[in-house]
């Protein structure tokens, strides 16, 4: 048991915000077996699991809530593109659409969520609405660490589509 638990813990430490389904794929464990180990590991205080109706994400225990929120957004392709562009400088809605090459509706929903999560803020400057990252240092540091695997990116893209419905 210890060996499997240690593999899971190391996977979570190396990939904060990893989805339950990705842990299952990378470890080769069946759903019930993984669920058992995660319950034991969570009870031991080594990881925490953020559950939403469609997704369970795993984080090392003790990670600040602000970091988990930013990591969650960085693991979504559209949110990640928007945040990376906003790290350079504050942008208008139109500039964001042009840079991330997504529809205005998609960008609007993602910006609304990033604003609600207090990762991005709206600013009024000389009569123009600009969007900017609130904590650029932390977001930049976390973006550098987050390098999602191709498979996980594909899963996140599909999840983004269904999550917006």
Residue pairs with C-beta under 8 A, 6 or more apart in sequence:
1 37
1 40
4 27
4 29
4 33
4 37
5 37
5 40
5 41
7 27
8 23
8 27
8 34
8 37
8 38
8 41
8 47
9 41
9 46
9 47
11 18
11 23
11 26
11 27
12 18
12 23
12 47
12 58
12 59
12 60
13 60
15 22
16 58
16 59
16 60
16 63
16 67
16 68
16 71
16 145
17 57
17 58
17 59
17 68
17 71
17 72
17 74
17 75
17 146
18 57
18 58
18 152
19 55
19 56
19 57
19 58
19 75
19 152
19 155
19 156
20 34
20 38
20 49
20 55
20 56
20 57
20 58
21 155
22 149
22 151
22 152
22 155
23 29
23 34
23 38
23 58
24 30
24 31
24 34
25 151
27 34
29 37
38 47
38 49
38 58
41 47
42 48
42 49
45 61
46 60
46 61
47 58
47 59
47 60
47 61
48 58
48 59
48 60
48 61
48 63
49 56
49 57
49 58
49 59
50 56
50 57
50 58
50 59
50 68
50 72
54 159
54 162
54 163
55 159
55 163
57 68
57 72
57 75
59 68
59 71
66 135
66 138
67 138
67 142
69 117
69 118
69 119
70 119
70 135
70 138
70 139
70 142
71 142
71 146
73 79
73 80
73 83
73 113
73 114
73 117
73 119
74 80
74 83
74 139
74 142
74 143
74 146
75 146
75 148
75 152
75 156
76 110
76 156
76 159
76 160
77 153
77 156
77 157
77 160
78 100
78 102
78 106
78 107
78 110
78 160
79 110
79 113
79 114
80 143
80 146
81 99
81 100
81 102
82 96
82 100
82 107
82 110
82 111
82 114
82 120
83 114
83 119
83 120
83 133
83 139
83 143
84 143
85 91
85 96
85 99
85 100
86 96
86 120
86 131
86 132
86 133
87 133
87 136
87 139
87 140
87 143
89 132
90 123
90 125
90 130
90 131
90 132
91 99
91 130
91 131
91 132
92 128
92 129
92 130
92 131
93 104
93 107
93 108
93 111
93 129
93 131
96 107
96 111
96 131
97 103
97 104
97 107
100 107
102 110
106 164
109 164
111 120
111 131
114 120
115 121
115 122
115 131
118 134
119 133
119 134
119 135
119 139
120 131
120 132
120 133
120 134
121 131
121 132
121 134
122 129
122 130
122 131
123 129
123 130
123 131
123 132
124 130
133 139
148 156
